[in-house]
Amino acid sequence: MVSSASPSLEPFEAGHDTSSPNRNLAPLTAAVGPDGQLSVGGCRLHDLAERFGTPLYVLDEQTLRTSCRAYRAALASHYPGDSLALFASKAHSSLAMTALVASEGLGLDAVSAGELHTACDGGMDPSRIVLHGNNKSPEELLLALQCHATVILDNWFELGLLEELCNGHGLRARLLVRFTPGIECHTHHYIRTGHLDSKFGFDPDQLQELLSHLAGCNWADVAGLHAHIGSQIFELEPHRDLASVMADALALARRLGHSATDLNVGGGLGVRYVASDDPPGIDQWVRTVAQAVQEACEKRGLALPRLLCEPGRSLVATAGVTLYRVGSRKDIPSLRTYIAVDGGMSDNPRPITYQSLYTACLAGRPRAAAEETVTVAGKHCESGDVLLRDIALPSVRSGDLLVVFATGAYNDSMSSNYNRIPRPAAVIVGNGKADLVRERETSRDLLRFDRLPQHLQPVS
């Protein structure tokens, strides 16, 4: 793992790019009060930790809403046709998040029955929901069909399941056909999904056969096409390339008699985790995509489709911080100093999974000069449970409150109970008020679904 960047004072100063929250290191409302304490959403982080405990996920409502509005404004400004941003809920699925993005006029991308139920119960209009997945179960597909969500058709096996379900239940499926566009991006190989060697989507050479077959299926409405090239992408050129590939597929679909009114270009816009990261802003990304789609369609004489995109990380990452309480310390002379916190890989598996980097500071001394370089380790029984390696901080003491920035995406949704450690609580903050959006698990909660066979019962 490479070294994490030193904490920057930028998150606490004026000059946030409010049109592109993905370019910030901290929530838009991050501020240092007269007492020197860091706050978010008008709430002192120290007070939140005392009230709700640690580890604690904190989400800033203003940053979330600003991100949603940035996508909507950019699409309205740069694309003359209809458009819709769909929140990729795998980044952070919850009732509160669904309700918030729905209130801002976004749709939602789900990848499981759990995310579908969360979306519907959170108030999302099912006509604005799409269901992804490379191995959707019959139960998941039936749920999507019955609630009138759009299904992203991923493979031949799924096509057979859908045909059986639709014919058996008298239903009709609204489909977007997903295919792999064959575009590589400079991102972690686990999160590249647009190249040909991918588990997602049809091979582009199969499109003509597939679309010809679907033209004869009275249960299917091919509403458009979908492709996605990866995640945490800073480059713009691959998105221009994607527009050309998708326009060719759109022309084919329409020639074969499909309405194909929607073109879903996926998501993938990166965010700033450390000071050296330099992603495009939301407006710049949308402008690039919108112009590329327009030019590709005009070149082929195609009526403009409705443009869909699926932002996830760039909507929620920088809206979130995680609070940890510092515990033990281990000094290894001339080698390394470890400080341990009361969470780790169970609430943030990204460093051990993707070698991801983060920025952090001390909530009580956010502007203090760095005095030492430490490695922040988690509490799990795993040598690789390291959240930040070689980060410069003020002198760290047991009991200090550590704030890790840009944890709004994938930390909560990828969290686990490794070592039987309960998942953290989560709160949303704004205007000086904090609301609990998920209760903290307890150790007893983890036994809730355990069953002890009779022959293994302890002998009294």
C-alpha positions in Angstrom: 0.0 0.0 0.0 1.3 3.5 -0.8 1.4 6.2 1.8 -1.7 8.2 2.5 -1.5 12.0 2.0 -1.1 14.3 4.9 -4.3 16.0 6.1 -5.1 19.1 4.2 -6.5 22.3 5.7 -8.5 22.8 2.5 -11.6 21.0 3.8 -12.1 23.6 6.6 -11.5 26.7 4.5 -13.6 28.7 2.1 -13.4 27.9 -1.5 -15.3 24.7 -1.8 -16.4 23.9 -5.4 -20.1 23.8 -4.6 -21.0 22.7 -8.1 -18.7 19.7 -7.8 -18.7 18.2 -4.3 -16.8 15.2 -5.6 -13.7 17.5 -5.8 -13.7 18.3 -2.1 -11.9 16.4 0.7 -14.6 17.0 3.3 -18.3 17.8 3.4 -19.3 21.3 2.3 -20.4 22.2 5.8 -17.1 21.2 7.5 -16.1 24.1 9.8 -13.9 24.8 12.8 -15.6 26.6 15.6 -14.2 29.2 18.1 -13.3 26.3 20.4 -11.1 24.7 17.7 -13.5 21.8 17.3 -14.5 20.4 13.9 -18.1 20.3 13.0 -20.2 19.0 10.1 -23.8 20.1 9.4 -23.6 22.5 12.3 -22.9 19.6 14.7 -19.7 19.3 16.7 -18.2 15.9 15.9 -17.2 15.5 19.5 -20.8 15.9 20.5 -22.0 13.3 18.0 -19.4 10.8 19.2 -20.5 11.3 22.8 -24.2 11.0 21.9 -24.1 8.1 19.4 -20.8 6.4 20.1 -18.0 5.3 17.8 -17.3 4.2 15.2 -19.9 6.4 13.7 -20.9 7.2 10.1 -21.9 10.8 9.7 -23.6 12.1 6.5 -23.9 15.7 5.6 -27.4 16.5 4.1 -26.3 19.7 2.4 -23.4 18.0 0.5 -25.8 15.2 -0.6 -28.4 17.6 -1.9 -25.8 19.8 -3.6 -24.4 16.7 -5.4 -27.9 15.7 -6.6 -28.7 19.2 -7.8 -25.3 19.5 -9.6 -26.2 16.4 -11.7 -29.7 17.6 -12.5 -28.5 21.1 -13.3 -25.7 19.9 -15.6 -27.9 17.5 -17.5 -30.5 20.3 -18.0 -27.8 22.7 -19.1 -25.8 20.4 -21.5 -28.3 17.9 -22.9 -31.2 19.2 -25.0 -33.2 16.0 -24.7 -34.8 14.3 -21.7 -32.5 13.0 -19.0 -32.4 11.3 -15.7 -29.7 10.7 -13.1 -30.1 7.4 -11.3 -28.5 7.1 -7.9 -26.3 3.9 -7.8 -27.6 2.8 -4.5 -25.0 0.1 -4.0 -22.8 3.0 -2.9 -25.0 3.6 0.1 -28.4 1.9 0.3 -30.7 3.1 3.1 -34.3 4.3 3.6 -32.9 7.8 4.4 -30.7 8.0 1.3 -33.5 6.8 -0.9 -35.9 9.4 0.4 -33.4 12.1 0.0 -32.4 11.4 -3.6 -36.1 10.8 -4.5 -36.9 14.3 -3.1 -34.2 15.7 -5.3 -35.8 14.3 -8.4 -33.3 11.4 -9.1 -34.1 7.8 -9.9 -32.3 4.8 -8.5 -30.2 1.8 -9.6 -30.7 -1.3 -7.5 -28.8 -4.6 -7.7 -30.8 -6.9 -5.4 -34.2 -7.6 -3.8 -32.9 -5.9 -0.7 -32.0 -2.7 -2.6 -35.3 -2.9 -4.4 -37.3 -3.1 -1.2 -35.3 -0.3 0.3 -35.9 1.9 -2.7 -39.7 1.2 -2.7 -40.1 1.6 1.0 -38.0 4.8 0.9 -40.4 6.4 -1.5 -38.7 6.0 -4.9 -41.1 5.9 -7.9 -40.7 2.4 -9.3 -40.8 3.8 -12.9 -37.5 5.5 -12.0 -35.8 2.3 -10.7 -33.6 0.0 -12.7 -32.4 -3.4 -11.6 -28.9 -4.6 -12.4 -27.1 -7.9 -11.8 -25.3 -10.6 -13.7 -27.2 -13.4 -11.9 -30.6 -12.1 -10.8 -32.8 -14.7 -9.1 -36.3 -15.4 -10.3 -37.5 -13.8 -7.1 -35.6 -10.6 -7.8 -36.8 -10.5 -11.4 -40.4 -11.1 -10.4 -40.3 -8.3 -7.8 -38.9 -5.9 -10.4 -41.6 -6.9 -12.9 -44.4 -6.6 -10.4 -43.4 -3.2 -9.2 -42.8 -2.0 -12.8 -39.1 -1.3 -12.5 -36.9 -1.5 -15.5 -34.7 -4.6 -15.8 -31.1 -4.3 -17.2 -31.0 -7.4 -19.3 -27.5 -9.0 -18.7 -27.3 -12.4 -20.3 -29.1 -15.2 -22.2 -29.9 -17.1 -19.1 -31.7 -14.2 -17.6 -33.6 -13.7 -20.9 -35.0 -17.2 -20.5 -36.0 -16.5 -16.9 -37.8 -13.3 -17.8 -39.7 -15.0 -20.7 -40.9 -17.7 -18.3 -41.9 -15.2 -15.6 -43.7 -12.9 -17.9 -45.6 -15.6 -19.7 -46.4 -17.3 -16.4 -47.7 -14.2 -14.6 -49.1 -12.2 -17.5 -46.5 -9.5 -17.2 -44.5 -7.4 -19.6 -40.8 -6.5 -19.1 -39.3 -3.1 -19.7 -35.7 -3.8 -20.6 -32.4 -2.0 -21.1 -29.9 -4.3 -22.8 -26.4 -4.2 -21.2 -23.4 -4.9 -23.3 -19.6 -4.6 -22.8 -18.3 -1.8 -24.9 -14.6 -3.0 -24.8 -13.2 0.2 -23.3 -10.4 0.1 -20.8 -9.9 2.6 -18.0 -7.0 3.3 -15.6 -8.7 2.1 -12.4 -8.4 -0.8 -10.1 -8.9 -4.1 -12.1 -11.7 -5.2 -9.7 -13.8 -2.2 -10.7 -13.2 -2.1 -14.5 -16.5 -3.3 -16.1 -16.4 -2.0 -19.6 -13.6 -4.2 -21.1 -14.6 -7.4 -22.9 -13.3 -9.7 -20.2 -16.1 -8.9 -17.8 -18.8 -10.8 -16.0 -21.3 -8.1 -16.9 -23.4 -7.8 -20.1 -23.6 -9.3 -23.5 -20.6 -9.4 -25.9 -21.1 -6.7 -28.5 -20.9 -9.4 -31.2 -24.1 -10.9 -29.8 -26.1 -7.7 -30.0 -27.6 -8.3 -33.5 -28.7 -11.9 -32.6 -30.1 -10.8 -29.3 -32.0 -7.8 -30.6 -33.4 -9.8 -33.5 -34.6 -12.4 -31.0 -36.2 -9.8 -28.7 -38.0 -8.2 -31.7 -40.1 -11.4 -31.7 -40.9 -11.4 -28.0 -44.3 -9.9 -27.3 -43.5 -9.9 -23.5 -40.4 -7.6 -23.9 -40.2 -3.9 -24.5 -36.6 -3.0 -25.4 -36.5 0.6 -24.1 -32.8 1.1 -24.7 -29.3 0.2 -24.0 -26.8 0.2 -21.1 -23.1 0.1 -20.8 -20.7 1.0 -18.0 -16.9 1.4 -18.2 -15.8 1.2 -14.5 -15.5 3.2 -11.3 -13.4 5.9 -9.7 -12.5 7.2 -13.2 -10.6 10.5 -13.6 -10.3 10.3 -17.4 -12.9 11.9 -19.8 -11.8 10.3 -23.1 -13.2 6.8 -22.4 -16.7 8.4 -21.9 -16.4 10.0 -25.4 -15.5 6.6 -26.8 -18.4 5.0 -25.1 -20.9 7.4 -26.7 -19.8 6.3 -30.2 -20.0 2.6 -29.3 -23.5 3.1 -27.8 -24.8 5.1 -30.7 -23.9 2.3 -33.1 -25.8 -0.1 -30.9 -28.7 2.3 -30.6 -28.9 2.6 -34.4 -28.9 -1.2 -34.7 -31.7 -1.6 -32.1 -33.9 1.0 -33.9 -33.3 -0.7 -37.3 -34.6 -3.9 -35.8 -37.8 -2.3 -34.7 -37.2 -1.5 -31.1 -38.3 1.9 -29.6 -34.9 2.2 -27.8 -35.7 5.6 -26.3 -33.1 5.4 -23.4 -29.4 5.4 -23.5 -27.8 4.6 -20.1 -24.1 5.5 -20.0 -23.6 4.2 -16.4 -21.5 6.2 -13.9 -17.9 5.9 -12.7 -16.9 9.5 -12.0 -14.2 9.5 -9.4 -13.9 11.6 -6.2 -11.1 13.2 -4.3 -9.9 10.9 -1.4 -6.5 12.6 -0.9 -5.1 16.0 -1.9 -3.3 14.7 -5.0 -6.5 13.3 -6.5 -7.8 15.5 -9.4 -11.1 14.2 -10.7 -13.2 16.1 -13.2 -16.1 18.1 -11.7 -19.7 16.9 -12.1 -20.5 19.6 -14.6 -17.4 18.8 -16.7 -18.2 15.1 -16.7 -21.8 15.6 -17.7 -20.9 18.1 -20.3 -18.4 15.7 -21.9 -20.9 12.8 -21.9 -23.8 14.9 -23.1 -21.8 16.5 -26.0 -20.4 13.1 -27.0 -23.9 11.5 -27.1 -25.3 14.4 -29.1 -22.4 14.3 -31.7 -22.6 10.6 -32.0 -26.4 10.6 -32.6 -26.2 13.5 -35.1 -23.5 11.7 -37.0 -25.7 8.7 -37.4 -28.9 10.6 -38.0 -30.5 9.4 -34.8 -33.2 11.1 -32.8 -31.8 11.9 -29.4 -32.5 9.3 -26.7 -33.3 10.0 -23.1 -29.9 10.2 -21.5 -29.5 8.3 -18.2 -26.5 8.1 -16.0 -25.8 6.3 -12.7 -23.7 8.3 -10.3 -23.0 6.7 -6.9 -19.6 7.5 -5.4 -19.6 11.0 -6.8 -23.0 11.7 -5.0 -22.2 10.4 -1.6 -18.5 9.8 -0.9 -17.5 13.3 0.2 -20.8 13.8 2.1 -19.6 11.2 4.6 -17.0 11.0 7.4 -16.4 8.2 9.9 -15.5 9.0 13.5 -13.2 6.6 15.5 -11.9 6.7 19.1 -8.1 6.2 19.4 -7.1 3.5 21.7 -3.7 1.8 22.0 -0.3 2.8 20.6 2.7 0.8 19.5 6.0 2.5 18.8 8.6 0.5 16.8 11.8 2.5 17.0 13.2 3.5 13.6 10.4 1.7 11.8 6.8 2.6 12.5 4.3 3.9 15.0 0.9 2.3 15.1 -2.2 3.9 16.6 -5.3 1.7 16.9 -8.9 2.8 16.6 -12.2 1.1 17.6 -13.2 0.1 14.1 -11.3 -0.9 11.0 -11.9 -3.3 8.1 -15.4 -4.3 9.1 -16.7 -0.7 8.7 -14.2 0.3 5.9 -13.0 -2.7 3.9 -11.7 -0.5 1.0 -8.1 -0.1 2.1 -7.6 -3.9 2.5 -9.6 -4.7 -0.6 -8.5 -2.0 -3.1 -5.5 -0.4 -1.3 -7.6 2.7 -1.1 -6.2 5.9 0.4 -8.0 8.3 2.7 -7.4 11.7 4.4 -7.9 12.2 8.2 -7.5 14.6 11.0 -8.2 14.9 14.8 -11.6 16.4 15.5 -10.4 18.3 18.4 -7.3 19.7 16.7 -8.1 19.8 13.0 -5.7 22.7 12.2 -2.9 21.6 14.5 0.5 21.2 12.7 1.7 17.6 12.1 4.1 16.4 14.7 4.4 12.7 13.8 3.8 10.1 11.1 1.7 7.2 12.2 -0.1 4.2 10.7 -3.8 3.9 11.8 -4.7 0.3 12.4 -8.0 -1.3 13.0 -8.9 -3.5 15.9 -9.5 -6.7 13.9 -7.4 -9.9 14.2 -5.9 -9.3 10.7 -2.4 -7.9 10.0 -3.8 -6.1 6.9 -6.4 -4.2 8.9 -4.8 -0.8 8.3 -7.0 2.2 7.5 -4.3 4.8 6.9 -0.6 4.1 6.4 2.1 6.7 7.2 -0.2 9.7 7.7 1.1 12.9 9.2 -0.9 14.0 12.3 -0.5 16.1 15.4 0.7 14.1 18.4 -2.0 11.4 18.8 -3.2 10.5 22.3 -5.5 7.7 23.5 -9.1 9.0 23.6 -8.6 11.4 20.6 -11.4 11.4 18.1 -10.1 10.6 14.6 -12.1 11.8 11.6 -11.7 10.0 8.3 -13.0 11.9 5.3 -14.9 10.8 2.1 -16.3 7.6 3.6 -19.9 8.1 2.4 -19.6 5.6 -0.5 -19.2 1.8 -0.1 -18.0 1.9 3.5 -21.4 1.3 5.0 -22.7 -0.8 2.2 -19.6 -3.1 2.2 -19.4 -3.3 6.0 -19.4 -6.7 7.7 -19.4 -8.4 11.1 -15.9 -9.8 10.7 -14.7 -11.0 14.2 -18.3 -10.7 15.3 -18.0 -6.9 15.5 -21.3 -5.0 15.3 -21.8 -2.5 12.5 -21.7 1.2 13.4 -24.6 3.6 13.8 -25.2 6.2 11.1 -26.6 9.7 11.4 -27.5 12.5 8.9 -26.7 16.0 10.0 -27.9 19.4 8.9 -28.7 22.9 10.3 -27.3 21.8 13.7 -29.5 18.7 14.0 -28.5 15.1 13.9 -30.9 12.3 13.1 -30.2 8.6 13.5 -30.7 6.8 10.2 -29.4 3.4 11.4 -29.1 2.1 14.9 -25.9 0.6 16.1 -25.8 -3.2 16.2 -25.0 -4.9 19.4 -23.2 -8.1 20.1 -26.5 -9.8 21.0 -27.9 -8.8 17.6 -25.2 -10.9 16.0 -26.7 -14.0 17.6 -30.2 -13.3 16.4 -30.1 -15.7 13.5 -27.8 -18.4 15.0 -29.3 -21.8 15.7 -27.7 -24.4 18.0 -28.6 -28.0 17.0 -30.0 -30.1 19.8 -27.0 -32.5 19.8 -24.6 -29.6 20.3 -26.4 -28.1 23.2 -24.2 -27.7 26.3 -24.6 -30.4 28.9 -25.7 -28.9 32.2 
